[in-house]
Structures are given as C-alpha cells and as structure tokens.
Amino acid sequence: MSDLKDNNEEKERAFQERIGYAFEYTRKLLLQRMVEKEMESGKDRFEANHGWIMGAIKHGGDELYQKDLEKKMHMSRSTMTGILQGFEKAGYIRRVSVNHDARLKKIVLTELGEKFCSDSVKNIHEVEKMATANISEEEKEAFFKTLRKICINLGDERNPGEENLC
C-alpha cells in the first residue's frame, strides 16, 4: 500500500511541475512576442520589457508611490528605482512631492507616458489576438476560470486579467 501511495505522490508532483513549466514557458513566449511587437513600434528594449509597469502606474490612482509599485509588481526597491529612473529620464513619468509627507513623491504619468500606454495596449491586443486566434470564447472562459482557481489555491484572491494594461 505504501508503494502505491508513493507512486501516486510522485505522479501528482510530476503533474504540478508540468503545470509550472507550462506557465513559465508560456509566460516567456508571450513576453518575447510582446517585446518584439513593442520594439517593432519603435520602443527600445528597456521600454519594451517594462510596459506592464507603465500600465500599473496608469491604473494606480492619484496617490501612487514607488512602494506601491514594488509590492504590486513583486520587485525590490533597487530594481524599481532603476526602472522608474529610466521612465523619468525618457519623460514618461514625473515624481511629484506631496504636502502630507516630504519624503514621499507620487508617480504621475506625463502626456508622453499616456501615449506610451495607448501604443502598448494596441501591441498587447495584437499579441493576445495572435495567441488566441483559434480559441473559442468558451475555452477562454474556462481558461480564466481555471487561472482564478489556481490563484486562489496559491493564496491570491485577485483575478488575473487586464488590471495592469495601460
């Protein structure tokens, strides 16, 4: 009986690892296609790789700070600092002092940053259209339902989706 249990545990672990591998492989492939599409539209590699952060800035509300982005994007302070400095240098964002705390600077999209986001949304939609070309609406619904369950099982109640799109 113990051998059967061990065999079942091995099969279950192998199944879970295949899901992880499939997610990672698909994530990398989507990111690669997105970066290619962004670079085709004139963005450099830095900009193409960090468009999702611009989306998070756009949808972050009126009081968005670096620490909020670090948490939302699961990035370290030093990594986020470098990315934000690059965006600021390119003219996509401004850091604005707030009255209630001299140490804080909220992050604000500039007009150029807004254009960056609208261009990125077009590119994202093109890549998603390519990725889902032969997938029915029912299959997409089932896919997102499954993703939501996986997120919940992993302790995250938020729904995966377009929350960070520009």
Backbone torsions as a table, in degrees:
resi	resn	phi	psi	omega
1	MET	NA	-38.3	-179.7
2	SER	-63.8	-37.8	178.0
3	ASP	-63.0	-39.8	178.4
4	LEU	-63.9	-43.0	178.5
5	LYS	-63.3	-45.1	178.7
6	ASP	-61.6	-41.0	178.9
7	ASN	-63.6	-43.5	177.9
8	ASN	-63.7	-39.9	178.5
9	GLU	-64.4	-39.7	177.5
10	GLU	-64.2	-42.8	178.2
11	LYS	-63.8	-41.9	179.3
12	GLU	-63.8	-44.1	179.1
13	ARG	-62.7	-42.9	178.3
14	ALA	-62.0	-39.3	177.9
15	PHE	-63.0	-46.3	-180.0
16	GLN	-62.7	-40.0	179.2
17	GLU	-66.2	-34.0	176.9
18	ARG	-66.3	-38.6	177.2
19	ILE	-62.3	-46.8	178.7
20	GLY	-60.3	-44.0	178.8
21	TYR	-63.0	-43.8	-179.6
22	ALA	-62.6	-42.2	177.4
23	PHE	-61.4	-48.5	-176.6
24	GLU	-64.9	-44.3	178.9
25	TYR	-60.7	-46.2	-179.3
26	THR	-65.8	-41.8	178.2
27	ARG	-58.7	-46.6	-179.4
28	LYS	-65.2	-40.0	179.5
29	LEU	-65.2	-44.7	177.0
30	LEU	-61.9	-44.4	179.5
31	LEU	-62.3	-42.8	179.0
32	GLN	-60.2	-45.2	179.3
33	ARG	-66.4	-37.4	177.8
34	MET	-64.4	-45.6	-179.9
35	VAL	-61.6	-43.5	177.9
36	GLU	-59.0	-46.4	-178.9
37	LYS	-64.1	-43.1	179.3
38	GLU	-63.4	-41.4	-179.3
39	MET	-69.7	-33.7	174.6
40	GLU	-60.3	-31.3	-178.1
41	SER	-90.3	10.7	171.8
42	GLY	104.1	-1.7	179.4
43	LYS	-82.4	149.4	175.6
44	ASP	-82.2	174.4	-174.6
45	ARG	-61.6	-39.9	178.3
46	PHE	-58.4	-51.3	-178.6
47	GLU	-63.4	-42.4	-178.3
48	ALA	-63.8	-36.2	-178.2
49	ASN	-77.5	-17.5	-173.1
50	HIS	-119.4	19.1	179.5
51	GLY	-60.1	-32.6	179.9
52	TRP	-62.9	-32.9	178.9
53	ILE	-68.5	-37.8	175.9
54	MET	-61.1	-39.6	177.0
55	GLY	-62.3	-40.3	178.1
56	ALA	-65.3	-35.5	177.4
57	ILE	-66.3	-46.6	-178.5
58	LYS	-59.2	-39.2	-176.4
59	HIS	-96.5	9.8	-176.1
60	GLY	-81.2	-7.2	179.7
61	GLY	90.7	-176.6	-175.6
62	ASP	-76.3	-21.1	-177.4
63	GLU	-121.4	71.6	-179.8
64	LEU	-106.9	129.8	-178.4
65	TYR	-122.5	163.4	-178.3
66	GLN	-55.4	-42.4	-178.4
67	LYS	-60.8	-33.0	177.2
68	ASP	-65.3	-43.7	179.0
69	LEU	-65.9	-40.8	178.6
70	GLU	-56.0	-46.4	-179.2
71	LYS	-66.7	-48.5	-176.2
72	LYS	-64.2	-39.3	-176.1
73	MET	-94.2	-0.1	179.5
74	HIS	56.1	51.6	-179.0
75	MET	-125.1	154.3	177.5
76	SER	-74.8	163.0	180.0
77	ARG	-60.7	-44.3	-177.2
78	SER	-66.2	-38.9	178.1
79	THR	-64.8	-46.4	-179.3
80	MET	-65.1	-37.9	177.8
81	THR	-58.1	-46.4	179.4
82	GLY	-61.9	-41.4	-179.8
83	ILE	-66.1	-46.3	-179.3
84	LEU	-65.6	-36.3	176.3
85	GLN	-62.9	-40.3	177.3
86	GLY	-63.4	-43.0	178.5
87	PHE	-65.7	-39.2	-179.9
88	GLU	-66.7	-43.6	179.5
89	LYS	-61.7	-36.6	179.5
90	ALA	-77.0	-11.5	178.7
91	GLY	88.5	16.5	-178.7
92	TYR	-85.6	-27.7	-179.4
93	ILE	-135.6	162.1	169.3
94	ARG	-128.5	149.3	172.1
95	ARG	-106.8	121.8	-172.1
96	VAL	-115.5	131.2	176.9
97	SER	-65.2	150.3	177.1
98	VAL	-115.9	150.6	-176.0
99	ASN	-67.9	-35.1	-171.0
100	HIS	-80.5	-11.1	178.9
101	ASP	-158.6	111.3	-175.7
102	ALA	-64.5	-21.4	-179.4
103	ARG	-78.3	-22.2	-174.9
104	LEU	-92.3	143.8	171.8
105	LYS	-132.3	122.6	178.5
106	LYS	-80.5	154.1	-177.1
107	ILE	-100.2	127.3	-176.3
108	VAL	-127.7	133.2	174.5
109	LEU	-72.8	140.2	173.0
110	THR	-89.3	177.1	176.0
111	GLU	-59.7	-40.2	177.7
112	LEU	-64.6	-37.0	176.6
113	GLY	-65.5	-38.4	176.4
114	GLU	-61.6	-42.4	178.4
115	LYS	-65.0	-41.5	176.5
116	PHE	-53.0	-47.3	-178.2
117	CYS	-65.1	-45.4	-178.4
118	SER	-64.7	-38.0	176.2
119	ASP	-65.2	-40.6	-179.8
120	SER	-65.0	-38.7	179.0
121	VAL	-60.5	-43.2	177.5
122	LYS	-58.7	-44.9	-179.8
123	ASN	-66.0	-40.5	178.6
124	ILE	-61.7	-44.9	-179.2
125	HIS	-64.2	-37.3	177.2
126	GLU	-63.7	-44.6	179.9
127	VAL	-67.0	-40.8	178.3
128	GLU	-65.6	-36.5	176.9
129	LYS	-63.7	-41.6	177.4
130	MET	-63.7	-43.6	-176.3
131	ALA	-67.5	-28.7	-174.6
132	THR	-111.9	19.6	-173.0
133	ALA	-53.3	-40.7	-176.5
134	ASN	-114.0	30.2	-179.1
135	ILE	-113.5	126.7	-177.3
136	SER	-73.9	164.0	176.8
137	GLU	-60.6	-38.7	178.9
138	GLU	-63.1	-41.1	178.6
139	GLU	-66.1	-39.0	177.1
140	LYS	-63.6	-43.9	178.5
141	GLU	-60.4	-43.5	179.2
142	ALA	-64.6	-39.1	178.5
143	PHE	-60.5	-49.9	-179.1
144	PHE	-68.7	-34.1	176.1
145	LYS	-62.3	-43.3	178.6
146	THR	-65.4	-43.3	177.9
147	LEU	-59.8	-42.8	178.6
148	ARG	-60.3	-42.4	179.1
149	LYS	-63.8	-41.0	178.8
150	ILE	-62.9	-44.1	178.9
151	CYS	-60.6	-44.6	178.6
152	ILE	-62.5	-44.3	178.7
153	ASN	-60.6	-29.4	-179.7
154	LEU	-93.0	7.9	173.0
155	GLY	90.8	17.6	179.6
156	ASP	-122.1	115.0	-174.8
157	GLU	-82.8	-11.4	-177.5
158	ARG	-70.2	156.2	177.1
159	ASN	-92.3	131.6	173.9
160	PRO	-68.0	147.6	179.4
161	GLY	164.5	-140.4	-170.3
162	GLU	-99.1	21.5	-174.8
163	GLU	-61.2	-25.3	-178.5
164	ASN	-103.7	7.1	176.8
165	LEU	-70.3	149.0	179.2
166	CYS	-64.8	NA	NA
